[in-house]
Amino acid sequence: MVIKIWKKKLWLTGFIAVIIIAVAAWAIYTVIHTSTPVRIGVLLPLTGDIDLKEPLLWAKDNINRQGGIGGRPIELVYKDTENGNITKLANELLADDSIRIVIGPDTSDNVYLLAPAFIDKKKILISPEATSGDIIRAFGKKGYFWRTTQGDVAQAKIIILTLKEKGVKKAALLAENSTYGNTFYDWTGFFANEYGINLIDIRKFNEGSSDLGDLLSDALKTDPDYIIAACGPSDAVSIKKMLDKSGSRTKLFLTDAAVSPVLIQSLGPEAEGILGTSPTSDPTTGFSVAYKEKFGHEPTYYAAPTYDAILLAAYTSARQERTPFESLDDSFRNVVYGNGTIKGWDAQESYEAITDILNGKLPGVSGASGPLDYDTDFGVDPLITWYSNWIVEAGDFRTLSTISSEKTGALTKSGESVARSKASSDFMSDTQNITDKPFTEPAKTNFMAVIVGPSRGWANYRHESDALAMYTLLRENGVDNDHIILMTYDDIPSTVENPIPGDIHNFPKGENLRSKALVDYSCANVTSEILYNVLTGNKASSTPVVLESNASTDVFVYIASHGIPGGIIFRGNDTLTIDDFANLTNKMNQDRHYRQIVFFVDTCFGESVARKTTAPGILYLTGAARNEPSLGAVYDMNISQWLSDEFTSSVISLIRSDPNITFRELYTATYEKVTGSHVHMITTGNASTLDEPVLQFLKP
Amino acid sequence: MNIHRIQTFIIITGIIILLVLVAILLLPHQKSRPVVYIVYDSKKGDLSYTDSAYQGIFAAQEAMSFVKREYTSFNDSLLSGKLTGDEGLEKPGLVITVGYDYTEDTKQFADKHPEIHVLGIDQSIKGPDNMKAYEITSYGESYLAGVLAASATKTRRVGIILGTQSKLLDGFRLGYIEGVKVVDPSVTVYQEYVRDNSSNGFFDPVRAAEIARGMYLNGTDIIYTVAGYSGVGAINEAKLGQGRYIIGVDSDQTHLGPAVVIASAIKRVDRVVYAGISDYLNGTFTGGKQVAGLREGVTALSFNPSFSFYNTTINAYQEKAGEAEAKYLLDR
């Protein structure tokens, strides 16, 4: 009996000893863990004109002096991109397992370069400065890449609204041919259309180009009230000097890239009065006031989003402490979509936010730059950014007013970033009141299609891909190769830049569209002249395959390419102009070469090409109004290319999801679906075509 | 001693030590701190008054340890304390209300909550012992603004744009007029209100710009803007013509118009906020009425460096301005 009791005590003692050891181990781990810093990478230029280190250090110090993250201090691991190859530096951060979140990079080009690796390695990358409008559409929904400032789509919108308030009626745009300038090129026309400014001229130029003078002269011929220049300070200086020399009444409006001492030093007194916009902090957060009190000077334009990047990194780290088995991106999402008590950016409020998060709550987080609410579907972009409307005055950039991108009215649904703006219904072509007589004869006996993707080069992947996608749709609809003339440059599958030789696809990991396609004209044989001859049935040695059609043949023509106002670019100087198009359709009509002809044209400024068309029986659907570009769609990170265009991508997906969709319905649906441009429809006759199911038309 | 007893003793001691260790690790580390609430009369970003008050509480938090909560409207139940989840009821030890619009509400709050220290800035009222009504008189700084305007005017016409009618703004207006007249009685002073009897007059830059335009067109060349954010409109209007100048208000507004803002009559609301918090935290906060202005260093005329050559002129009137201010306070 005594032995039994002794054995029981021994077991009990042993059990308690195990518990004591386990708790001691946990306590020791906790003590060690709380003294281990939370390491956050910084991949930004840390030497040079703009001091980004100051807001980074301030954010870090504010968090650390309140106790860090559950006792763990933040440690910033700097990689100065001014002094080193950015890919190499990024790889160092990627290889360091102790670093799971990196702040950077500063440019959009570097985001495209680096984000795929971070997404692949499931490490968070937060850029405080990259503002290309396409970034959200390229990396949205993929997770792991975020930014603390909206894309420049918001800035383009703010500029148009600012000019509108000034009573501007006509403006012209000169945009640098770069990832930065492209956003303004792509979107300024869209917002000008929406808000009633006539964007009368829109041009791109290469940085430092000697052609800038000619481009400016051409733009000035249209007598705009303002020239909007989306470029760096050197080109801005050139434009201003040329503008002054011209004696024109036209004024200059600059974007944030021009904000630099270079502008003022180079122009001297001539810089006085230049207007522009730049991102800034939300004035209601008090960040600028606090910054000036702390450092004795105003914050730079990107100080607030840089500060916020550290906040979000810290909050995500806190969330990971609480829920270590949650993925890092889910933690980030939970932080930014939290809707509890709102916590601000300063030391006290960020401490309270961290405490809440460590305790399992999800506060509503607000930063120095404003509320850190993000696009609910795509992520990536915050929903609100503030902009300073500045003027050059007394040798410095002075803020005239601050404007929130939220103020700018809704072309997006609630929870959508400005970069996902869709056209408002106010500008939809009127499809209800077409009263032409419907065709009664002759009856349709045949159908022919001509598919054209004339662009050359890896960067134009999407044009060739879209042409093949449209070809594939026709083939799936039962149209055989004898009824399709396919004209594409056909270089994508074989170019050395293609990591998947022989392949071209229209969505990531999609089917190889080239494998079954029969191309009739390729490479240098895809020209506007050849297209003219093909469509007019002019057989010759250079055009062995032509449209063999008559007055009973319905014809479908699809073109995906670059465009300019009044022209579809084939290559180089080869352009199908507005006059060419009118002549072509007139000839086809005179020769009774079609019964009805439907054009789907996916090019920038697509509406402009058909404006002189009068030949009857034409339905022309295009993805962009006469003064705006259209956008790429479906970004494939694995090959770093856009695979499609917004218009074509929308058309094909709508037709596939509703095979009975009519032309009228397709127009309305694409108008509402396409991002960043106004889908237009022009028709010269036969109202009944509008109510014909598209797939019924697209077959013999 | 019995070995079993030793064994038991060691085990129990070990458990107690570990429980204590766990408790230390799990318990929150931040000591509870004093709590200060502040109620602004507008959102931050007004580039003058509210931003100055925020500057004060920010500076105070950098130097001293306390929790702050910020509000932009007066809500009695919110200001008396709030539930903060795990910490239970948070009660402020000091409530600061900024702006004369809150005068009555502040007094009633102080009456109702004798346990809370209350500081009402830009308020002139006799409250209970726990309340300090801190009036910042701008008579003296406005006197100097008037001296400056009269000294600098080329057209012998100067103006003042006020947000709305109020006893508080009377100090600005009367001080300015006296300052002008003491330099040159023949200078004409034009005065207008942005809005009649409405505090919206402090948030209407468009209307202020219209008023300024009218004044400049009738020959006025220097305008003293006493209208909060509305003043930005007048400043922008001044930039549109030659020979148009502004004297700003509340904070240094040089950066809003470096070629047109000659000086600003600044009100160091930030210092009042900071001092109030400091007094509360070190136990020296006292109730009552306090009036401060030029002589106490709570107001001043701050020059745009480009116009600092007027400093000598102004300095010569500093003492007179202080005397005038004291006399105004006695007589009113």
Boltz contact constraints between the chains, C-beta under 6 A:
constraints:
  - contact:
      token1: [A, 16]
      token2: [B, 11]
      max_distance: 6.0
  - contact:
      token1: [A, 20]
      token2: [B, 14]
      max_distance: 6.0
  - contact:
      token1: [A, 20]
      token2: [B, 18]
      max_distance: 6.0
  - contact:
      token1: [A, 23]
      token2: [B, 18]
      max_distance: 6.0
  - contact:
      token1: [A, 27]
      token2: [B, 21]
      max_distance: 6.0
  - contact:
      token1: [A, 30]
      token2: [B, 25]
      max_distance: 6.0
  - contact:
      token1: [A, 283]
      token2: [B, 45]
      max_distance: 6.0
  - contact:
      token1: [A, 284]
      token2: [B, 43]
      max_distance: 6.0
  - contact:
      token1: [A, 284]
      token2: [B, 44]
      max_distance: 6.0
  - contact:
      token1: [A, 284]
      token2: [B, 45]
      max_distance: 6.0
  - contact:
      token1: [A, 286]
      token2: [B, 44]
      max_distance: 6.0
  - contact:
      token1: [A, 286]
      token2: [B, 54]
      max_distance: 6.0
  - contact:
      token1: [A, 289]
      token2: [B, 51]
      max_distance: 6.0
  - contact:
      token1: [A, 289]
      token2: [B, 54]
      max_distance: 6.0
  - contact:
      token1: [A, 289]
      token2: [B, 55]
      max_distance: 6.0
  - contact:
      token1: [A, 290]
      token2: [B, 58]
      max_distance: 6.0
  - contact:
      token1: [A, 293]
      token2: [B, 55]
      max_distance: 6.0
  - contact:
      token1: [A, 293]
      token2: [B, 58]
      max_distance: 6.0
  - contact:
      token1: [A, 293]
      token2: [B, 59]
      max_distance: 6.0
  - contact:
      token1: [A, 394]
      token2: [B, 258]
      max_distance: 6.0
  - contact:
      token1: [A, 394]
      token2: [B, 259]
      max_distance: 6.0
